[in-house]
């Protein structure tokens, strides 16, 4: 081994000469000899240490730069998200205003249609009365003509009998005077009958003209009502379509949910009034049928809006947050292992407001094992929401909450690694993915 070290020192001495380090005291002088091998080893250790320092410093700088870049990117994404939220809120308010405006226009149009319908009914009644009068006048005219014909026949037969019975001049003269008087009377009667017939003809033509004008007016009003109804039906469709899409995406039985909402909003009443029985046998009115259908559609729009308010469709965090863990199987953050994550984790700063995503009743508000501070809310359609790891609870058991009400603050109580909200949605006790409901209401609420 000594011979090997000597050979190594001899080879290294060509490039690294031997060095001596002197240590002098008051009485003695000593020196320490640094062989080429020792100098080489020491230089190697120094070089390795310097390289390690440079690499570690570079890694720390890169890590800090990437952290700052990630923070800047998160701030940019947060600002973009807040801008998108403001834009969606503006669109929601605009759509709500359009729905209110359309509803106001509908009621105004409905009132106009009611007035026009009354006018049409009055015009129809007047037309019927005029037609009845026309028939009566025609019957009178026919009777007058028949009476005239009978009188003329009677005068002819009387003249014939008088000429056959008497042949004397006096009798002829007397008969001629009587006949002349009779003919004069009959001529006057005929003239009066002809005058009445002409008057009746003029009245009949006027009645026909009025009936034609009323028919044209009724047709124009019907066309105007059709245009109004088309606009109202389009407005109802625009209001109903987005809400139906949201409820369809959630996978909930819409008709069953609407029946449940209708039972909760089915109050009726009023003072006792006499019975009104109509004996007028009118036929089916298409305008009434169309109005009833439109009113049923408006009622469905109202029920849809009430049903949507009762479902947990809003994002339960009011403020900036980051999705840290989704629904499904994952590695347990505490002790490892593959476990089912029954909700969605949304991380933010401590005290971030937590809101109710839909109308409901608080069924639990307290501390529960690994959930920490926990709130449970029961909604329509067999849905229940869980809000875990809260820093503070701001509701009580049995309290009714509305969509958007603040129910607590974000925290890190219970089995948690940091400040976040653990949000669950359960349907009939079975956990489902909360993102299904939050994505379903995107761009609508």
C-alpha positions in Angstrom: 0.0 0.0 0.0 2.9 2.4 0.9 4.6 1.6 -2.5 1.3 2.4 -4.3 0.9 5.7 -2.5 4.5 6.5 -3.4 4.0 5.8 -7.0 0.8 7.9 -7.1 2.7 10.8 -5.4 5.5 10.5 -7.9 3.0 10.7 -10.9 1.2 13.6 -9.4 4.4 15.5 -8.4 4.9 16.3 -12.1 1.7 18.6 -12.0 1.2 19.1 -8.3 4.5 19.8 -6.4 4.8 18.9 -2.7 3.9 21.8 -0.3 5.0 22.4 3.3 3.0 24.4 5.7 5.1 25.9 8.6 3.7 26.5 12.1 5.9 28.7 14.2 5.6 29.3 18.0 7.8 31.3 20.4 10.1 28.4 21.1 9.7 26.0 18.2 9.0 25.8 14.5 7.1 22.9 12.9 5.8 22.2 9.5 3.2 20.0 7.9 3.9 18.4 4.6 1.2 18.2 2.0 1.9 15.5 -0.5 0.6 15.6 -4.1 -2.0 12.9 -3.4 -3.3 14.8 -0.3 -3.5 18.0 -2.3 -5.3 16.3 -5.1 -7.8 14.7 -2.7 -8.4 18.0 -0.9 -8.8 19.9 -4.3 -11.2 17.2 -5.4 -13.3 17.6 -2.3 -13.3 21.4 -2.7 -14.3 21.1 -6.4 -17.1 18.6 -5.6 -18.4 20.9 -2.8 -18.3 23.9 -5.1 -20.1 22.1 -7.8 -22.7 20.8 -5.3 -23.2 24.4 -4.0 -23.7 25.7 -7.5 -26.1 23.0 -8.4 -28.1 23.3 -5.2 -28.3 27.1 -5.6 -29.4 26.8 -9.2 -32.1 24.3 -8.2 -33.4 26.6 -5.5 -33.4 29.6 -7.8 -35.3 27.6 -10.5 -37.7 26.3 -7.9 -38.4 29.8 -6.7 -38.7 31.1 -10.2 -41.2 28.3 -11.1 -43.1 29.0 -7.9 -43.4 32.7 -8.8 -44.4 31.8 -12.3 -47.1 29.4 -11.0 -48.3 32.0 -8.6 -48.5 34.6 -11.4 -50.3 32.1 -13.6 -52.7 31.3 -10.8 -53.4 35.0 -10.3 -54.0 35.5 -14.1 -56.4 32.5 -14.1 -58.2 33.8 -11.0 -58.7 37.2 -12.6 -59.9 35.5 -15.8 -62.3 33.4 -13.7 -63.6 36.4 -11.8 -64.1 38.3 -15.1 -66.0 35.3 -16.5 -68.1 35.1 -13.3 -69.0 38.8 -13.7 -69.8 38.3 -17.4 -72.1 35.3 -16.5 -73.7 37.3 -13.7 -74.4 40.1 -16.2 -75.9 37.6 -18.7 -78.0 36.0 -16.0 -79.4 39.5 -15.0 -80.0 40.3 -18.6 -81.9 37.1 -19.2 -83.9 37.6 -16.0 -84.8 41.1 -17.2 -85.8 39.8 -20.6 -88.0 37.1 -19.0 -89.7 39.8 -16.8 -90.2 42.1 -19.8 -91.7 39.2 -21.8 -94.0 38.3 -19.0 -95.2 41.9 -18.7 -95.7 42.0 -22.4 -97.7 38.8 -22.2 -100.1 40.1 -19.6 -100.6 43.3 -21.6 -101.2 41.3 -24.8 -103.5 39.0 -22.9 -105.6 42.0 -21.8 -105.7 43.3 -25.3 -106.8 39.9 -26.6 -109.5 39.8 -24.0 -110.8 43.2 -25.1 -110.7 42.2 -28.7 -112.4 38.9 -27.9 -115.2 40.9 -26.2 -115.5 43.2 -29.2 -115.6 40.2 -31.6 -118.4 38.6 -29.5 -120.4 41.8 -29.5 -119.9 42.2 -33.3 -121.0 38.5 -33.8 -124.1 39.2 -31.7 -124.9 42.3 -33.6 -124.4 40.4 -36.9 -126.8 37.7 -35.7 -129.4 40.3 -34.7 -129.1 42.0 -38.2 -129.5 38.7 -39.9 -132.6 38.0 -37.8 -134.0 41.4 -38.7 -133.3 40.8 -42.4 -135.1 37.5 -42.3 -138.2 39.2 -40.7 -138.2 41.9 -43.3 -137.9 39.4 -46.1 -140.9 37.5 -44.6 -142.9 40.7 -44.4 -142.1 41.6 -48.0 -143.1 38.2 -49.2 -146.4 38.5 -47.3 -147.0 42.0 -48.8 -146.3 40.7 -52.4 -148.7 37.7 -51.7 -151.4 40.1 -50.5 -151.0 42.3 -53.5 -151.3 39.3 -55.9 -154.4 38.1 -54.0 -156.0 41.6 -54.2 -155.3 41.9 -57.9 -156.9 38.5 -58.6 -159.9 39.4 -56.5 -160.4 42.7 -58.4 -160.2 40.8 -61.7 -162.8 38.3 -60.6 -165.2 41.1 -59.3 -165.0 43.0 -62.6 -165.8 39.8 -64.5 -168.8 39.1 -62.3 -170.2 42.6 -62.6 -169.9 42.6 -66.3 -171.7 39.2 -66.5 -174.5 40.1 -64.1 -175.6 43.5 -65.3 -175.8 44.9 -68.8 -177.4 48.3 -68.1 -175.6 51.5 -68.5 -176.2 52.7 -65.0 -175.1 49.5 -63.5 -172.0 49.6 -65.7 -171.3 53.3 -64.8 -171.8 52.5 -61.0 -169.7 49.4 -61.3 -167.1 51.3 -63.2 -166.8 54.0 -60.5 -166.6 51.3 -57.8 -164.0 49.4 -59.8 -162.1 52.6 -60.4 -162.1 53.4 -56.6 -161.1 49.8 -55.9 -158.3 50.0 -58.4 -157.1 53.3 -57.1 -157.0 51.8 -53.5 -155.1 48.7 -54.8 -152.7 50.9 -56.8 -151.9 52.9 -53.7 -151.4 49.8 -51.7 -149.2 48.3 -54.4 -147.1 51.5 -54.5 -146.7 51.5 -50.8 -145.7 47.8 -50.9 -143.2 48.5 -53.7 -141.7 51.4 -51.7 -141.4 49.2 -48.7 -139.7 46.5 -50.8 -137.2 49.0 -52.2 -136.4 50.3 -48.7 -136.0 46.7 -47.5 -133.7 46.0 -50.4 -131.5 49.0 -49.5 -131.5 48.0 -45.9 -130.5 44.4 -46.9 -127.6 45.7 -49.1 -126.4 47.9 -46.1 -126.6 44.8 -43.9 -124.6 42.7 -46.3 -121.9 45.5 -46.5 -121.7 45.7 -42.7 -121.4 41.9 -42.5 -118.5 42.0 -45.1 -116.7 44.8 -43.1 -117.2 42.9 -39.9 -115.8 39.7 -41.5 -112.7 41.5 -42.7 -112.2 43.2 -39.3 -112.6 39.8 -37.5 -110.0 38.3 -39.9 -107.5 41.2 -39.3 -107.9 40.9 -35.6 -107.4 37.1 -35.8 -104.2 37.6 -37.7 -103.0 40.2 -35.2 -103.8 37.8 -32.3 -101.9 35.1 -34.1 -98.8 37.3 -34.4 -99.1 38.2 -30.7 -99.4 34.6 -29.7 -96.4 33.6 -31.8 -94.2 36.1 -30.1 -95.5 35.1 -26.7 -94.9 31.4 -27.5 -91.4 32.2 -28.6 -90.7 34.1 -25.4 -92.0 31.2 -23.3 -89.8 28.8 -25.3 -86.7 30.9 -24.8 -87.4 31.0 -21.0 -88.2 27.3 -20.7 -85.5 25.8 -22.9 -82.3 26.6 -20.8 -83.9 25.4 -17.5 -85.1 22.2 -19.1 -81.5 21.6 -20.4 -80.1 22.1 -16.9 -82.6 19.7 -15.3 -82.0 17.1 -18.0 -78.2 17.3 -17.5 -78.6 16.5 -13.8 -80.4 13.2 -14.6 -83.3 14.0 -12.2 -86.9 12.9 -13.1 -88.2 16.4 -14.1 -91.9 15.5 -14.0 -91.6 14.0 -10.6 -89.7 17.0 -9.3 -92.3 19.4 -10.8 -95.1 17.5 -9.1 -93.3 17.8 -5.8 -92.8 21.6 -6.3 -96.5 21.9 -7.4 -97.6 20.3 -4.1 -95.6 22.8 -2.2 -97.1 25.8 -4.1 -100.8 24.7 -4.6 -102.6 27.0 -2.2 -106.0 28.4 -3.4 -109.0 30.1 -1.8 -111.4 33.1 -1.8 -114.8 34.1 -0.5 -117.9 32.1 -1.2 -119.8 33.4 -4.3 -123.0 32.3 -6.1 -122.7 29.6 -8.7 -122.5 30.9 -12.3 -124.1 28.5 -14.8 -124.1 29.3 -18.5 -126.9 27.9 -20.7 -125.4 29.4 -23.9 -124.2 26.6 -26.1 -121.1 28.1 -27.7 -118.8 26.0 -29.8 -115.1 25.4 -29.1 -113.1 28.7 -29.3 -109.6 28.2 -30.7 -108.5 31.5 -29.1 -109.5 30.3 -25.7 -107.7 27.0 -26.2 -104.5 28.7 -27.3 -104.6 31.1 -24.4 -105.1 28.2 -22.0 -102.2 26.4 -23.5 -100.0 29.5 -23.2 -101.0 30.0 -19.6 -100.1 26.3 -18.9 -96.7 26.9 -20.5 -96.1 30.0 -18.4 -97.1 28.0 -15.3 -94.5 25.3 -16.3 -91.8 28.0 -16.7 -92.6 29.2 -13.1 -92.5 25.7 -11.8 -89.2 25.0 -13.6 -87.6 28.2 -12.0 -88.8 27.1 -8.6 -87.5 23.6 -9.1 -84.1 24.9 -10.3 -83.9 27.1 -7.1 -84.4 24.0 -5.0 -81.6 21.9 -6.6 -77.9 22.3 -5.6 -76.7 23.9 -8.8 -74.5 26.7 -7.6 -70.8 26.5 -6.8 -70.8 26.5 -3.0 -67.7 28.7 -2.7 -68.1 32.5 -3.0 -64.6 33.7 -3.8 -61.4 32.4 -5.3 -60.6 28.7 -4.9 -58.8 25.8 -6.6 -60.0 22.3 -7.2 -57.5 20.0 -5.4 -59.3 16.7 -5.6 -62.2 15.4 -7.5 -64.8 12.6 -7.1 -63.7 9.0 -7.4 -60.9 6.7 -6.2 -57.6 8.3 -5.2 -54.6 7.8 -3.0 -55.5 8.7 0.6 -53.6 12.0 1.6 -53.0 10.9 5.2 -51.9 7.3 5.1 -51.9 6.3 1.4 -53.9 3.4 0.1 -56.6 3.6 -2.6 -59.9 4.9 -1.3 -63.2 6.3 -2.7 -63.4 10.1 -2.4 -67.1 10.8 -2.1 -67.0 14.5 -2.9 -65.0 17.3 -4.4 -62.3 19.4 -2.6 -62.0 23.1 -3.2 -59.1 24.9 -1.5 -59.0 28.6 -0.7 -58.1 31.0 2.1 -59.4 30.6 5.6 -62.8 32.3 6.1 -63.8 32.1 2.5 -67.7 32.3 2.5 -69.5 29.0 1.9 -73.0 29.4 0.4 -76.1 27.2 0.0 -76.2 25.9 -3.6 -80.0 25.6 -3.6 -83.1 26.0 -1.3 -83.3 23.4 1.4 -83.5 22.6 5.2 -80.5 22.1 7.5 -80.6 18.5 8.8 -77.2 18.6 10.6 -75.0 21.5 11.9 -72.1 20.4 14.2 -69.0 18.4 14.5 -68.7 14.8 13.1 -65.6 12.6 13.3 -63.3 13.0 10.3 -65.6 15.7 8.7 -64.8 18.2 11.4 -67.4 21.0 11.4 -70.1 19.7 9.1 -73.4 21.1 7.6 -76.0 18.9 5.9 -78.8 20.4 3.8 -81.8 18.4 2.4 -83.0 19.6 -1.0 -85.9 18.5 -3.3 -85.7 15.3 -5.4 -84.1 13.2 -2.6 -80.8 15.3 -2.7 -78.6 16.1 0.3 -75.4 18.2 0.3 -72.5 17.9 2.8 -70.1 20.8 3.7 -67.1 19.6 5.7 -63.9 20.9 7.5 -65.6 24.3 8.1 -63.9 26.9 10.2 -67.3 28.3 11.4 -71.0 27.3 11.1 -73.6 30.0 10.6 -76.8 28.0 10.5 -78.8 25.9 12.9 -80.6 22.6 12.8 -84.0 22.8 11.1 -83.3 26.2 9.5 -84.6 26.9 6.0 -82.0 28.3 3.7 -82.3 29.9 0.2 -80.0 29.6 -2.7 -77.0 31.9 -2.2 -77.3 32.2 1.6 -74.0 32.2 3.5 -74.0 29.1 5.8 -70.4 29.0 7.0 -66.6 29.7 6.5 -63.9 27.6 4.9 -61.5 26.0 7.3 -59.4 22.9 8.1 -61.2 21.1 10.9 -61.4 17.3 11.2 -59.2 15.0 9.0 -57.7 17.6 6.7 -54.2 18.5 5.4 -55.0 22.2 4.7 -57.7 24.8 4.4 -60.4 23.6 1.9 -64.1 22.7 1.6 -65.1 19.0 1.2 -68.4 19.2 -0.8 -70.6 16.2 -1.3 -74.0 15.6 -3.0 -75.9 12.5 -2.2 -79.1 11.2 -3.9 -81.2 8.9 -1.8 -78.1 8.4 0.4 -75.8 7.5 -2.5 -72.9 9.8 -3.3 -72.7 11.3 -6.8 -70.2 13.6 -8.5 -70.9 17.2 -7.5 -69.4 18.5 -10.8 -72.4 17.0 -12.7 -74.6 19.6 -11.1 -72.2 22.5 -11.1 -71.4 22.0 -14.8 -75.1 21.5 -15.6 -75.9 25.1 -14.5 -72.9 26.7 -16.2 -73.8 29.8 -18.2 -77.4 29.8 -16.8 -77.1 30.8 -13.1 
